[in-house]
């Protein structure tokens, strides 16, 4: 269970950092505008095409792979070499697939998928926020 907590915190922090980068880096926005009000800051899920571009660059990929496989018994049952090769293959293969998708998927398909992506990503962020709140609450009540 402790591995799950560490993995969850790692994933949430990675998403928060990636989200901060995607949302345009608040300091850069502050330079463009004299007085940026909090309600003016964009707070939306990045476009699916932007996420694919980040994936093609490998941003946050290691944390996501580690989080996903940490709890799978079949992955833990692999030899250390087997885990090494699988993580290497995914670390190289997923960015390559994302780049191929960016290159060959028509713009209309990206546009058609966008509402579904936003719904799924928003739901995941709500879930991750709930998990983080739960972990914080458990720590606060444990002390």
PLY file of the C-alpha trace (Angstrom):
ply
format ascii 1.0
element vertex 143
property float x
property float y
property float z
element edge 142
property int vertex1
property int vertex2
end_header
0.00 0.00 0.00
2.91 2.35 0.71
4.16 1.82 -2.87
0.76 2.93 -4.16
0.92 6.13 -2.10
4.41 6.95 -3.32
3.37 6.20 -6.88
0.24 8.32 -6.57
2.12 11.26 -5.10
4.73 10.93 -7.87
2.04 10.90 -10.52
0.15 13.86 -9.03
3.34 15.91 -8.71
4.30 15.03 -12.29
0.85 16.03 -13.53
0.98 19.25 -11.54
4.37 20.17 -12.97
3.33 19.22 -16.51
0.07 21.12 -16.03
1.99 24.17 -14.88
4.17 23.95 -17.96
1.18 23.44 -20.22
-0.80 26.29 -18.74
1.81 28.69 -19.94
4.04 29.12 -16.92
2.43 31.73 -14.69
5.60 33.86 -14.40
5.71 34.23 -18.19
2.09 35.32 -18.16
2.82 37.79 -15.39
5.49 39.41 -17.54
3.04 39.83 -20.41
0.33 41.37 -18.22
0.94 43.97 -15.56
-1.65 42.63 -13.14
-2.83 39.07 -13.72
-5.88 38.26 -11.65
-6.34 34.61 -10.58
-9.68 34.37 -12.38
-7.93 35.33 -15.63
-5.47 32.44 -15.51
-6.36 29.56 -17.82
-7.37 26.44 -15.95
-8.26 23.92 -18.58
-7.17 20.51 -19.74
-4.56 20.71 -22.51
-5.57 19.70 -26.02
-5.09 16.03 -26.89
-2.64 17.02 -29.61
-0.58 18.97 -27.03
-0.48 15.91 -24.77
0.65 13.77 -27.70
3.39 16.33 -28.43
4.53 16.18 -24.81
4.48 12.39 -24.92
6.51 12.48 -28.14
9.12 14.48 -26.19
9.00 12.01 -23.29
7.79 14.60 -20.75
6.65 12.85 -17.57
6.78 9.45 -19.22
9.01 7.77 -16.64
6.75 8.68 -13.76
3.65 7.49 -15.58
5.26 4.16 -16.54
6.55 3.62 -12.99
3.14 4.47 -11.51
1.27 2.18 -13.87
3.50 -0.85 -13.38
4.31 -0.48 -9.69
1.10 -2.22 -8.61
0.93 -4.94 -11.27
1.98 -8.31 -9.88
2.90 -9.63 -13.33
5.34 -6.74 -13.75
6.83 -7.29 -10.29
7.13 -10.99 -11.17
9.44 -10.21 -14.08
13.17 -10.46 -13.61
15.00 -7.19 -13.16
16.29 -7.52 -16.74
12.74 -8.14 -17.98
11.46 -5.03 -16.19
14.42 -3.06 -17.54
13.70 -4.09 -21.14
9.96 -3.46 -20.83
10.44 0.03 -19.38
13.07 0.80 -22.04
10.74 -0.42 -24.78
7.87 1.72 -23.50
10.14 4.71 -22.94
11.22 4.54 -26.58
8.04 3.16 -28.13
5.42 5.48 -26.66
7.11 8.70 -27.81
7.63 7.16 -31.24
3.95 6.18 -31.48
2.92 9.65 -30.32
5.12 11.23 -33.00
3.64 8.96 -35.66
0.14 9.93 -34.51
1.05 13.62 -34.68
2.40 13.15 -38.17
-0.27 10.93 -39.72
-3.57 11.49 -37.84
-5.63 14.11 -39.67
-6.52 17.34 -37.86
-10.24 16.50 -38.06
-9.69 13.29 -36.07
-7.85 15.23 -33.32
-10.73 17.70 -33.30
-13.35 14.93 -33.11
-11.56 13.23 -30.20
-11.10 16.45 -28.23
-14.41 16.44 -26.25
-13.88 12.83 -25.17
-10.28 13.54 -24.19
-11.34 16.55 -22.11
-14.00 14.49 -20.32
-11.57 11.66 -19.55
-8.72 13.96 -18.51
-11.00 16.06 -16.30
-12.34 12.93 -14.63
-8.80 11.70 -14.03
-7.77 15.02 -12.51
-10.79 14.91 -10.19
-9.84 11.36 -9.17
-6.17 12.30 -8.63
-7.18 15.35 -6.58
-9.44 13.17 -4.44
-6.63 10.68 -3.91
-4.25 13.45 -2.91
-6.80 14.93 -0.52
-7.36 11.49 0.98
-3.62 10.96 1.51
-3.24 14.38 3.13
-6.26 13.76 5.37
-4.87 10.39 6.48
-1.53 11.98 7.32
-3.13 14.83 9.23
-5.36 12.52 11.26
-2.52 10.03 11.88
-0.39 12.64 13.66
0 1
1 2
2 3
3 4
4 5
5 6
6 7
7 8
8 9
9 10
10 11
11 12
12 13
13 14
14 15
15 16
16 17
17 18
18 19
19 20
20 21
21 22
22 23
23 24
24 25
25 26
26 27
27 28
28 29
29 30
30 31
31 32
32 33
33 34
34 35
35 36
36 37
37 38
38 39
39 40
40 41
41 42
42 43
43 44
44 45
45 46
46 47
47 48
48 49
49 50
50 51
51 52
52 53
53 54
54 55
55 56
56 57
57 58
58 59
59 60
60 61
61 62
62 63
63 64
64 65
65 66
66 67
67 68
68 69
69 70
70 71
71 72
72 73
73 74
74 75
75 76
76 77
77 78
78 79
79 80
80 81
81 82
82 83
83 84
84 85
85 86
86 87
87 88
88 89
89 90
90 91
91 92
92 93
93 94
94 95
95 96
96 97
97 98
98 99
99 100
100 101
101 102
102 103
103 104
104 105
105 106
106 107
107 108
108 109
109 110
110 111
111 112
112 113
113 114
114 115
115 116
116 117
117 118
118 119
119 120
120 121
121 122
122 123
123 124
124 125
125 126
126 127
127 128
128 129
129 130
130 131
131 132
132 133
133 134
134 135
135 136
136 137
137 138
138 139
139 140
140 141
141 142
